[in-house]
Amino acid sequence: GDAAIALIVPGFLGSAGDFEQLAADMTAAGYPAVVAPIQWWHWIPCIGGRSMRPIIERIDHAIDQLLASGFSQQPLPAPAYTLIDLLSDFRSNPGGVLKVGGSQDPSEYPNIEPCGDEFTVAARERRREAAISAGGPGTRVTLVGHSAAGWIARIYLSGVPYSGRKYDGNRKVHSLVCLGSPHFPAKSLAFDALRYLEKQAGGSLPPQTVRCLCVGSSGTPLAGASDMTRGAYEMCGANPDDGGLQGDGMTPLFSALAFEGADQLVVEDVSHAPEYPAWGPSAELAKRRQDGQPWYGSRGILERWLPW
């Protein structure tokens, strides 16, 4: 059956450690949660609009490990992954501006398995058998996707073929919460996979068996924003002349709510991420967080979406 336990998935270039506090706060509030063991360098093969399969495989791996563990609250084991594996994936992961694998079009991506012994077909089958043995054949969990992980999770939940696999993650997930996730299929390279998904039959809607919630924020308008916020909003499809356009500093509100068929929650003056580098283009966002601006996982904001 459907289990009241959540897997938190970090967003683009995010690491598990940034979300351990959210997992602890969700658990303390009565909804046990663990973080997928994803580190920022695991995203490197996906940079430049390339296939998100390396991350989707990690989501699938983490869910199976969570089920197989009997929902124990220990940190989930990370798949073995070496520097050689990373470099190999960086060379071979399809798509992007260099058309690795022969095409930039996700519909034409070749079937290239990410490196690592735990991502082979045989390893997936063993993992799935262990998960079914421990949790039963129909047990499903909640996914909490931060930023890009929210729209990437939609590919996982769907039955749409992607980069050589059909995931049908709706068999393992009963609910998806997207925190500041951009869902508008903007023209920028980063959203090639999202545009592909939305063009497929049923790809623009949640699977019928999965509840979905989009959480977005106003409070950081385009007018007067830092170069980083302005660039992020425009990458997400914002009109650069619309100074009144609102968002969370990285994802515009219209994009956070652009998942047709999902429930919506708008919060006020919430920051996109739990952490930012205190230097360079993100300095302004970091200072606002240090001065007390909450993010989507802060306790007062968590209380708004967790009851859903």
N, C-alpha and C positions, 0 to 999 in steps of 0.2 A: 504493500500500500504506500501512500504518500507520507513521507517522514518529515517531521518538523525539525529539520537540520539544514544548514546552509553552507554552501561552498562559496567563498569570496574570491573573485578573480581580479587581480590588479589590472589597471589600464596600461596603455602604450608606454613602454619604458619604465613601468612601475615594478616594484619588488614586493615580495610577500611581507617583509618586515614593516612596511609602511601601513599595513592593514591588520596587524596583530591586535592593536588596541580596539579596532572595530569588532573583531571576532570576540574579544574578551567582553566587550560591552553588550554585544548581542547575546552572548551566553549568559551573562549576569542578568539580562532582562528576560530570560526564560526561553530564548530561541538559540540553541547551540549552533555555533558556527566555527569553521576552520578556514584557513587561507590556502588556496592552491599554491604549491611550492614553485612559483614562477619568479625568476630574478630578471633584472633589467636587461642583462645581456642575452637572455633567451629571445628577446624581441629583435635582435640585430639582423637575423636572416630575413625579417619581414620589412625592413626599412626600404622606402622608395616605392611603395605601392605593390609590393610583392605578395605572394600567397600567404595567408594567415594560417595555413595548415599546421606549421610548427606549434603555434599557440593552441589551436583547436585540439590537437592531439594531447597537449598537456592538460587541457580541461577534461577531456575524456578519461585520461589516465588518473587524474585526481578524483573524479567521481567514482571510478571503479575502486580505487584504494579506500575511499571513504566508506563505500558500501561493504567492501571486504573486511574492513576493520571493525565492523559492527558498531560504527559511529563512535568509536573511542575518540577522546578529545586530545590525543597525542598529535604532535605535528605530523602531517602527511609526509611520507618519504618521497624525496625528489628522485626522478628517474636519473640513472647514471648518464652523464653527458660531459664529454671531454672538450678541451680546446680544439682538438682535431675534428671532433663532431661539429662544433660550432663553425669552424672554417669551411668544412665540407658543405654544411647547410647554406652558408652564405654564398658559396659558389653556385649551388644547384637549385636553390629554392626558386620556383618559377615566377615569371611576371616582372612587373616594374618597368621603369623607363628603358632599361637595357634589354628588355624582352628575353630574359633568361628562360631557357627551355623552348624558345621559339616564338613566344607570343606574349603580349601585354594583356590579352583578353582572358579573363578567368574561365570562360567557357572552353578555352583551348589549352588550359594548363595540362601538362603531362602528369601522370601518376608517379610522383617522386616521394617515396617514404622519407620522412625526417630521420636523421641519423640517431643512433642510440638503440641498444638491444631491446629496450622496453617499448619501442614503437613499431616493431615488426608485426605482421599479421598473426604469427604464432603467439607472440607475447600478449597481444590484445585478446586473443581467444582464451588464453590461460587466465588472464586477469578477470575477464568477464565471468568465467566459470567460478572463480573464487568469490566474486561479488554476489553472484546468484546463490551460491552455496551459503554465504553468510547472511545475506539480507533478504533472500527470496527473489523470485523471478520478476515481480512487478514493482519493487521498491523504487521510489523516486525521491529526489531531493530538490531544494531550492538553490538557484544560482543568484548571486549578487554580483553584477558586472559593473565595474567602475570604468567610466569613460569609454574608450574604444572596445573594451571587453564586453560592453553591453550589446553593441551591434555585431561583434564577432560571435557572441553566444547565439544570436539569431540564426546564423549559418549552421551552427552545431545543432540547434533544435529542429531545424527544417529537414525535409527529405530531399533537398536540392543537391544534386551531385556537385562537389566542389573539390578541385585539385586531386581528382582520382578517388574520392570517397563520398559515400552518402552516410551521414552520421545518424540521422533520426534520433537526435538526443532527447526528443520528447518522451522516449521510452524510459529515460533515466531522470528527467527533470519535470517537476510539476508546476514550478513558479519561477519567473525571472524578474528580478528588480534591477533596473538600469539607473545608475547614479551618475547624472551629468553626461550621459552617453549621446553622442551625435548620431541622429538617425536620418537626417536629411541627406539624400544621395547627391551630394555636391559634386562638381565637375573635377575637383582636384584628384590627383593620382591616388591619394590615400584612401579614397572611397570607391576604387574600382570594384572591389568585392561586394560592397553594399549595393552599388548600382546593378551589378550582375544578379544579386539575390532578388532585388525588387522587380526585376524583369521576368523572373521565373514564375510559373503558375503557383499561386499561393505564397510566394516569397515575401510579399509586402505585409502579410498578416501573421499574427501569432498562430502557431499550431492550435487546433481546437481544444486540445487536451492540456494546454499550458496557459496559466494565468500570467499576464505581463503587466508591469508597472513601470512607467517612466517618471523619474524625479528630476526636475530641472529648477533652476533658480534665476530670479531677476536680481538686480542690485548692482551690477557692474555694466553700465551702458557703454556703447561703442564710443560716444562722444567723450573726449578727454581720456580715453583708455591708453594704457601703455602700448608700445609697439608689439609686444608679445600678444596681448589680448586682441588687439586689432587684427594682427596676422592670423591668429587662431580663429576668430570669428569669420574672417573672409575665407579661410580655407574650408570652413564648414558651410559656406554658401551665403554668407551675409552680404547685403548691399553695403559697400563701403561708405556710401553717402547717407545711410540711415543712422544718424547720430543717436536717436532715441532707442535703438535696438538694445534689448536687455540680454543678460546672460550671467554666467558664474565666473567670468574671467577667462575661460577657455572654450566653453561650449555655449553658443547662443541658445536662449530659451526656446525659440521656434524649432531649432534642430533637436533639442532634448525631448520635445513632445511630438516629433514627426513620425512616430511609429504607429501607423494606422491600426486600430483595433486594440491597442493597449490602454490600460487605465493611466490617468495622469495625476501628478501631484506637483504643485508649484510652491516652492518655499522662497523666502525673501532673504536677500543679502547673504547668501551662502557661497563659500569659496569652492572651487572645483575639486581641489585635491588636498590630502592631509599634509603633504610636505612639498616645498619648493626650494630649489637652490636659492640661497640668500644673496647671490651675486648675479650679475649679467641681466638678461632680459626679464627674468622672473622675479627680480628684487622687489618690485612693487607688490606683487601677489604674496610674496613671502612676508613682507612687512605687515600687510593687513592681517595675515594669519597670526603673526606674532603679537599683534595688537588685540587679538581676541576674536577675529572673525571666524565663525564656525565653518566647518565643511560638512558634506553630506552625512558623514559618519559621526559627527559630534553628538553627544548624548541628547541634547535638546532637539536636534533635527532627526536623529535616529528614532526618537519616540513618535515622530510624525508619520514615518513610513513603515515601521516594523509591524504595527497592528494589522496592516493590510494583509 
